[in-house]
Amino acid sequence: MTEQPREPESIRPDRPDEALDPANQSLADALRVSFWILKAVMLLLVLAFLGWSRHSGFFTVPPQQKALVLRFGAIKGAPQDPGKHWSWPYPIESRVMVDTRVKSFEIETFFFARDERSRLKTLDELGGRAGALTPGQDGCLISGDHNLLHALWSVEYQVTDVRQYLENVVDEEELVKAVLDSAVVRTIAHFKADDLLGDRITAIQAEVTQRTEDHLSRLSSGMSVLAVNIKMPTPPLQVRRAFLEVNNAVSEADKKVLEATRESARILNDVAGQAHTKLGSAIARYESARQQKRMAEAKDLEKEIDALLLSDETKGRAGAMIDAARSYKTDLIQAIRAEANRFQELKKQYDRNPTIVLKRLWEDTGQQVLEEAKAKVFLPEGQPVIIDINEPPRWQKQEKEAALKAVGKQPS
């Protein structure tokens, strides 16, 4: 067997009983210190890489954003909310930040072409426009009643599902714009031009919002539409003035109809109070039944009308007339009863002494006639009498003066 080479006795480190010479001892100490310094530096580098470098494992998600961690390019785990988080450093894992703020933009797909100066003007300031629309430059919509319209549309949207958004969306604004254009075209095709230019804008906006939201949901875009707004709806500028004149005329007609309706309600309420609606309906049905010779039904409706008129609901002038009639009825009944009682009493007196009763009645009647007569003439018996049937001027003057005093005027 061959012998293994042996270290020289003077440099063997396992001989603690033998001390190194000063040069070797200094070299060993320097190597030991250098080794520890190297380990410390390597440890610091590792800590810096893991904790503070751009590719470190610690990261912060800003407010109004969420982060997804990708491990070798595949999504790992749920989205990270704002705050501090940790993941394996690159290239094992990486992070993608997604903005979840509410975003908005405006589309001019369906508006006429404008230069920079025109963008600062209102529709009234733009006035009319000559010529036809230019395809490819002037956008427009076609309404359900085959009219051309212009409008600006703005949309507000937000990323709500970060995972779907990262997997399926490349250019969010282009996607939202395409979906919104489609929803606007389909919606306006079911409305009239007056709806967009009138008071149904809210309904149109709601339907476009819902259509856009549904379409983005079917595409698994991870985005939700919060609102769609219409700005500056208008017919083409070439005919805008005519449209406005028609709308003004319609508005004026609606105003007149509203005023007439209010005046009608006021008059009916003044006539019959709260019962005027029921009374009007019952009277209309009664007239219809009479015209169609349905007499049994007309008789029932007549009873219904009478009941309504006599109910506590009937107020106003009709109620006042009914109250006056009731009062007159009561007074008339009382007067007739009093007259009947007086006649019965007079009948008893007549039965006891008819001559005296007749004489008294004759005297009372004569006195009443003489009190109401303008002139009293006593005729002597056995002499001819000539009567002038014309009133003397003196009587006419007295009647005129009495009439003037009654109205507070002095006779001339």
C-alpha positions as CSV (number, residue, x, y, z in Angstrom):
1,M,0.0,0.0,0.0
2,T,1.1,3.5,-0.8
3,E,1.4,5.9,2.0
4,Q,-0.7,9.1,2.1
5,P,1.3,12.3,2.1
6,R,1.4,14.0,5.4
7,E,1.2,17.6,6.3
8,P,4.3,19.1,7.6
9,E,4.4,19.0,11.3
10,S,4.8,22.8,11.5
11,I,1.5,23.7,9.9
12,R,-1.0,21.1,11.2
13,P,-4.0,23.0,12.7
14,D,-5.0,20.0,14.9
15,R,-2.1,20.4,17.1
16,P,-3.3,22.9,19.7
17,D,-0.3,22.2,21.8
18,E,1.8,23.6,19.1
19,A,1.5,27.4,18.4
20,L,1.5,28.9,14.9
21,D,4.2,31.2,14.0
22,P,3.1,34.9,13.9
23,A,2.8,35.1,10.1
24,N,0.5,32.1,9.8
25,Q,-1.5,33.2,12.8
26,S,-2.1,36.7,11.3
27,L,-3.1,35.0,8.0
28,A,-5.6,32.7,9.8
29,D,-7.1,35.6,11.7
30,A,-7.4,37.7,8.6
31,L,-9.1,34.9,6.7
32,R,-11.5,34.2,9.6
33,V,-12.5,37.9,9.8
34,S,-12.9,38.2,6.0
35,F,-15.1,35.1,6.0
36,W,-17.5,36.6,8.6
37,I,-17.6,39.9,6.8
38,L,-18.5,38.1,3.6
39,K,-21.3,36.2,5.3
40,A,-22.7,39.4,6.8
41,V,-22.6,41.2,3.4
42,M,-24.3,38.2,1.7
43,L,-27.0,38.2,4.4
44,L,-27.5,42.0,4.0
45,L,-27.8,41.6,0.3
46,V,-30.4,38.8,0.7
47,L,-32.4,40.8,3.2
48,A,-32.3,43.8,0.9
49,F,-33.5,41.7,-2.0
50,L,-36.3,40.2,-0.1
51,G,-37.4,43.3,1.8
52,W,-36.6,46.5,0.1
53,S,-35.7,46.1,-3.6
54,R,-38.1,46.6,-6.4
55,H,-38.4,42.9,-6.8
56,S,-38.7,42.1,-3.1
57,G,-41.5,40.2,-1.5
58,F,-42.9,43.2,0.4
59,F,-45.2,45.5,-1.5
60,T,-47.9,48.2,-0.8
61,V,-51.3,48.4,-2.5
62,P,-52.3,52.1,-2.9
63,P,-55.8,53.3,-2.0
64,Q,-58.5,52.8,-4.6
65,Q,-56.5,50.0,-6.2
66,K,-56.3,46.2,-5.8
67,A,-53.5,43.8,-6.6
68,L,-53.3,40.3,-8.0
69,V,-50.3,38.1,-7.3
70,L,-49.1,36.1,-10.3
71,R,-47.0,32.9,-9.7
72,F,-45.1,32.1,-12.8
73,G,-47.7,34.1,-14.8
74,A,-50.8,32.4,-13.3
75,I,-53.1,34.2,-10.9
76,K,-52.7,33.1,-7.3
77,G,-55.3,33.7,-4.6
78,A,-57.8,36.5,-4.1
79,P,-57.2,40.2,-4.9
80,Q,-55.2,42.1,-2.3
81,D,-56.9,45.1,-0.8
82,P,-55.1,48.4,-0.1
83,G,-52.3,48.1,2.5
84,K,-49.0,46.2,3.0
85,H,-48.6,42.6,1.7
86,W,-45.9,40.1,0.9
87,S,-45.2,37.6,-1.9
88,W,-42.3,35.7,-3.2
89,P,-39.9,37.9,-5.2
90,Y,-39.6,38.0,-8.9
91,P,-39.2,35.8,-10.9
92,I,-41.2,33.4,-8.7
93,E,-44.1,35.8,-8.2
94,S,-45.1,39.2,-9.5
95,R,-47.9,41.7,-8.8
96,V,-50.3,43.5,-11.0
97,M,-52.1,46.6,-9.7
98,V,-55.6,47.4,-11.0
99,D,-57.3,50.8,-10.6
100,T,-60.7,50.4,-9.0
101,R,-61.7,54.1,-9.0
102,V,-64.8,55.3,-10.7
103,K,-63.8,56.4,-14.2
104,S,-65.7,58.3,-16.9
105,F,-65.3,59.5,-20.5
106,E,-67.5,61.0,-23.2
107,I,-68.2,59.7,-26.7
108,E,-69.0,61.7,-29.8
109,T,-69.9,58.8,-32.0
110,F,-73.4,60.2,-32.5
111,F,-72.6,64.0,-32.7
112,F,-71.9,66.2,-35.6
113,A,-68.3,67.1,-36.4
114,R,-67.0,70.2,-34.5
115,D,-63.8,72.1,-34.5
116,E,-62.1,73.5,-31.4
117,R,-64.0,76.8,-31.5
118,S,-67.3,75.1,-32.0
119,R,-66.7,72.9,-28.9
120,L,-66.9,76.0,-26.7
121,K,-70.3,77.1,-28.0
122,T,-73.8,76.1,-27.0
123,L,-76.3,74.8,-29.5
124,D,-78.1,78.1,-29.6
125,E,-74.8,79.8,-30.3
126,L,-74.0,77.4,-33.1
127,G,-77.3,78.3,-34.8
128,G,-78.2,76.7,-38.1
129,R,-76.1,74.8,-40.6
130,A,-76.3,74.5,-44.3
131,G,-75.8,71.4,-46.4
132,A,-76.2,67.7,-45.6
133,L,-74.5,65.5,-43.1
134,T,-71.2,64.1,-44.1
135,P,-70.9,60.3,-43.6
136,G,-67.7,59.4,-41.6
137,Q,-67.6,62.8,-40.0
138,D,-71.0,63.6,-38.7
139,G,-72.4,61.0,-36.4
140,C,-76.2,60.6,-35.8
141,L,-78.9,58.3,-34.4
142,I,-82.1,57.0,-36.0
143,S,-85.0,57.1,-33.7
144,G,-88.0,54.7,-33.7
145,D,-90.0,57.2,-35.7
146,H,-87.3,57.5,-38.4
147,N,-85.8,60.8,-37.4
148,L,-82.2,61.8,-37.3
149,L,-80.8,63.0,-33.9
150,H,-77.5,64.0,-32.4
151,A,-76.3,63.6,-28.8
152,L,-73.2,63.3,-26.7
153,W,-73.0,60.4,-24.3
154,S,-71.0,60.1,-21.1
155,V,-70.5,56.9,-19.1
156,E,-69.3,56.2,-15.5
157,Y,-67.9,52.8,-14.8
158,Q,-65.8,50.9,-12.3
159,V,-63.8,47.7,-12.1
160,T,-65.6,45.4,-9.6
161,D,-64.1,42.0,-10.4
162,V,-60.3,42.3,-10.6
163,R,-59.7,38.7,-11.7
164,Q,-62.2,38.8,-14.6
165,Y,-60.9,42.2,-15.6
166,L,-57.3,41.0,-15.7
167,E,-58.2,37.8,-17.6
168,N,-60.5,39.2,-20.2
169,V,-59.9,43.0,-20.8
170,V,-57.0,44.5,-22.8
171,D,-58.2,48.0,-23.5
172,E,-61.0,48.9,-21.0
173,E,-62.0,52.2,-22.6
174,E,-62.3,50.8,-26.1
175,L,-64.4,47.9,-24.8
176,V,-66.7,50.2,-22.8
177,K,-67.1,52.5,-25.8
178,A,-68.0,49.7,-28.2
179,V,-70.5,48.2,-25.8
180,L,-72.0,51.7,-25.1
181,D,-72.3,52.5,-28.8
182,S,-74.2,49.3,-29.4
183,A,-76.6,49.9,-26.4
184,V,-77.3,53.5,-27.5
185,V,-78.2,52.4,-31.1
186,R,-80.5,49.6,-29.9
187,T,-82.2,51.7,-27.3
188,I,-82.9,54.8,-29.4
189,A,-84.5,52.6,-32.1
190,H,-87.3,51.9,-29.6
191,F,-88.0,55.6,-28.7
192,K,-89.4,58.5,-30.7
193,A,-87.4,61.7,-31.4
194,D,-89.6,63.7,-29.0
195,D,-88.7,61.3,-26.2
196,L,-85.0,62.1,-26.5
197,L,-85.7,65.8,-26.9
198,G,-88.5,65.9,-24.3
199,D,-89.2,64.5,-20.9
200,R,-88.2,60.8,-21.4
201,I,-84.5,61.3,-21.2
202,T,-84.3,59.7,-17.8
203,A,-86.0,56.5,-19.1
204,I,-83.6,56.4,-22.1
205,Q,-80.6,56.8,-19.8
206,A,-81.8,54.0,-17.5
207,E,-82.3,51.6,-20.4
208,V,-78.9,52.4,-22.0
209,T,-77.3,51.9,-18.6
210,Q,-78.9,48.5,-18.2
211,R,-78.1,47.3,-21.7
212,T,-74.5,48.3,-21.3
213,E,-74.2,46.7,-17.9
214,D,-75.8,43.4,-19.2
215,H,-73.4,43.3,-22.2
216,L,-70.3,43.9,-20.1
217,S,-71.5,41.1,-17.7
218,R,-71.9,38.7,-20.5
219,L,-68.4,39.4,-21.6
220,S,-67.1,38.7,-18.1
221,S,-65.3,42.0,-18.2
222,G,-65.3,42.5,-14.4
223,M,-66.6,46.1,-14.9
224,S,-69.9,47.6,-13.9
225,V,-71.6,50.7,-15.4
226,L,-72.8,53.1,-12.8
227,A,-74.5,55.7,-15.0
228,V,-75.0,56.9,-18.6
229,N,-75.8,60.5,-19.2
230,I,-77.1,62.3,-22.3
231,K,-75.7,65.7,-23.2
232,M,-76.9,68.2,-25.8
233,P,-79.6,66.1,-27.5
234,T,-80.6,67.9,-30.7
235,P,-82.1,67.4,-34.1
236,P,-79.7,68.2,-37.0
237,L,-78.7,71.8,-37.0
238,Q,-80.2,72.2,-40.5
239,V,-83.7,71.7,-39.1
240,R,-83.3,72.5,-35.4
241,R,-85.2,75.8,-35.6
242,A,-88.3,74.1,-37.1
243,F,-88.1,71.4,-34.4
244,L,-87.9,74.0,-31.7
245,E,-90.9,75.9,-33.1
246,V,-93.0,72.7,-33.1
247,N,-91.9,71.8,-29.6
248,N,-92.7,75.3,-28.4
249,A,-96.2,75.0,-30.0
250,V,-96.7,71.6,-28.3
251,S,-95.5,73.0,-25.0
252,E,-97.9,75.9,-25.3
253,A,-100.7,73.6,-26.1
254,D,-99.9,71.4,-23.2
255,K,-99.8,74.4,-20.9
256,K,-103.2,75.5,-22.1
257,V,-104.6,72.0,-21.6
258,L,-103.1,71.9,-18.1
259,E,-104.6,75.3,-17.3
260,A,-108.0,74.2,-18.6
261,T,-107.8,71.0,-16.6
262,R,-107.0,73.0,-13.4
263,E,-109.8,75.5,-14.1
264,S,-112.2,72.6,-14.8
265,A,-111.2,71.0,-11.5
266,R,-111.6,74.3,-9.7
267,I,-115.1,74.9,-11.2
268,L,-116.3,71.4,-10.6
269,N,-115.0,71.5,-7.0
270,D,-116.7,74.8,-6.5
271,V,-119.9,73.4,-7.9
272,A,-120.0,70.0,-6.1
273,G,-117.0,69.7,-3.8
274,Q,-115.2,66.3,-3.6
275,A,-118.2,64.5,-5.0
276,H,-117.8,66.1,-8.5
277,T,-115.9,63.1,-9.8
278,K,-118.4,60.5,-8.8
279,L,-121.3,62.8,-9.8
280,G,-119.8,63.4,-13.2
281,S,-119.2,59.7,-13.9
282,A,-122.8,58.8,-12.7
283,I,-124.3,61.6,-14.8
284,A,-122.4,60.5,-17.9
285,R,-123.5,56.9,-17.5
286,Y,-127.1,58.1,-16.9
287,E,-127.1,60.1,-20.2
288,S,-125.6,57.1,-22.0
289,A,-128.3,54.8,-20.7
290,R,-131.0,57.2,-21.6
291,Q,-129.7,57.6,-25.2
292,Q,-129.5,53.8,-25.6
293,K,-133.0,53.4,-24.1
294,R,-131.8,51.3,-21.1
295,M,-134.5,52.8,-18.9
296,A,-134.1,50.4,-16.0
297,E,-130.4,51.2,-15.7
298,A,-131.2,54.9,-16.1
299,K,-133.6,54.7,-13.2
300,D,-131.0,53.0,-11.0
301,L,-128.4,55.6,-11.9
302,E,-130.9,58.4,-11.1
303,K,-131.2,57.0,-7.6
304,E,-127.4,56.8,-7.4
305,I,-127.2,60.5,-8.4
306,D,-129.8,61.5,-5.9
307,A,-128.0,59.6,-3.2
308,L,-124.7,61.3,-4.1
309,L,-126.3,64.8,-4.1
310,L,-127.8,64.2,-0.7
311,S,-124.5,62.7,0.8
312,D,-122.1,64.7,3.0
313,E,-119.5,64.6,0.2
314,T,-121.5,67.1,-2.0
315,K,-120.3,70.6,-1.1
316,G,-119.9,73.8,-3.1
317,R,-122.8,75.5,-4.9
318,A,-124.7,72.3,-5.3
319,G,-124.4,71.6,-1.6
320,A,-125.6,75.1,-0.8
321,M,-128.6,74.8,-3.2
322,I,-129.5,71.4,-1.6
323,D,-129.2,72.9,1.9
324,A,-131.3,75.9,0.8
325,A,-133.9,73.5,-0.6
326,R,-133.9,71.5,2.6
327,S,-134.4,74.7,4.6
328,Y,-137.2,75.8,2.2
329,K,-138.8,72.5,2.5
330,T,-138.8,72.7,6.3
331,D,-140.2,76.3,6.2
332,L,-142.9,75.4,3.7
333,I,-144.0,72.4,5.7
334,Q,-144.1,74.5,8.9
335,A,-146.1,77.3,7.1
336,I,-148.6,74.8,5.6
337,R,-149.0,73.2,9.0
338,A,-149.6,76.6,10.6
339,E,-152.1,77.4,7.8
340,A,-153.8,74.1,8.3
341,N,-154.0,74.7,12.0
342,R,-155.4,78.2,11.5
343,F,-158.0,76.8,9.1
344,Q,-159.1,74.1,11.5
345,E,-159.4,76.7,14.3
346,L,-161.4,78.9,11.9
347,K,-163.6,76.0,10.9
348,K,-164.5,75.4,14.6
349,Q,-165.4,79.0,15.0
350,Y,-167.5,79.0,11.8
351,D,-169.4,75.9,13.0
352,R,-170.3,77.7,16.2
353,N,-171.2,81.1,14.7
354,P,-171.0,81.3,10.9
355,T,-172.4,84.9,10.5
356,I,-169.9,86.5,12.7
357,V,-167.0,84.6,11.1
358,L,-168.0,85.5,7.6
359,K,-168.5,89.2,8.5
360,R,-165.0,89.3,10.1
361,L,-163.4,87.6,7.1
362,W,-165.1,90.1,4.8
363,E,-163.9,93.1,6.9
364,D,-160.4,91.7,7.0
365,T,-160.3,91.2,3.2
366,G,-161.7,94.7,2.6
367,Q,-159.1,96.2,4.9
368,Q,-156.3,94.3,3.1
369,V,-157.5,95.5,-0.3
370,L,-157.7,99.1,0.8
371,E,-154.2,99.1,2.4
372,E,-152.7,97.9,-0.9
373,A,-154.7,100.3,-3.1
374,K,-152.9,103.4,-4.5
375,A,-156.1,105.5,-4.5
376,K,-159.3,105.1,-2.5
377,V,-162.5,106.5,-4.1
378,F,-165.8,106.4,-2.2
379,L,-168.8,106.4,-4.6
380,P,-172.1,107.9,-3.5
381,E,-175.1,105.8,-4.2
382,G,-177.5,106.7,-7.0
383,Q,-175.1,108.9,-9.0
384,P,-173.3,108.2,-12.3
385,V,-169.5,107.7,-12.0
386,I,-166.8,108.3,-14.6
387,I,-163.5,106.6,-13.9
388,D,-160.2,107.7,-15.6
389,I,-158.0,104.6,-15.8
390,N,-154.8,106.6,-16.5
391,E,-152.7,107.4,-13.4
392,P,-152.4,111.0,-12.6
393,P,-148.9,112.6,-13.2
394,R,-148.8,113.3,-9.5
395,W,-148.9,109.5,-8.7
396,Q,-146.2,108.8,-11.3
397,K,-144.0,111.5,-9.8
398,Q,-144.5,110.1,-6.3
399,E,-143.6,106.5,-7.5
400,K,-140.4,107.8,-9.2
401,E,-139.3,109.7,-6.1
402,A,-139.9,106.7,-3.9
403,A,-137.8,104.5,-6.2
404,L,-134.9,107.0,-6.2
405,K,-134.9,107.2,-2.4
406,A,-134.8,103.4,-2.3
407,V,-131.5,103.3,-4.2
408,G,-130.1,106.3,-2.3
409,K,-130.4,109.0,-5.0
410,Q,-131.9,112.5,-4.7
411,P,-134.8,113.2,-7.0
412,S,-134.1,115.9,-9.6
